[in-house]
């Protein structure tokens, strides 16, 4: 699985916000500079995360972004789908497959996608944080609910 650059920036920025533990807003420019991300692009990503309730934003001088939910309440699936939309499978042209093979292949791909969604849903932002006690064990041992 390959993550888009937008999702990578989203994870990077949210990890920085969550790890800071700050309750006062952090400016987009600061997050962009620290993470070496393009500020205008990051701003749109942060706005999308705010719409989904993962972040909260404050306007004006001293404004910026803070966590809207705790890191353990945000899954990797939440972040990916907030930026790139729902994970989905699809065959461009079912008509070229013999008999019911296209339908069977679509069913297999649907099961794989749901399994992937379950795994991503089982990993939370808190599991990815460097200072989280036992986070490596949590990633290794976590079994998704399929």
Helices and strands as residue ranges (DSSP letters): H 5-20, H 28-35, H 39-51, E 55-58, E 64-67, G 71-73, H 76-84, G 94-96, H 101-122, H 125-128, H 135-141
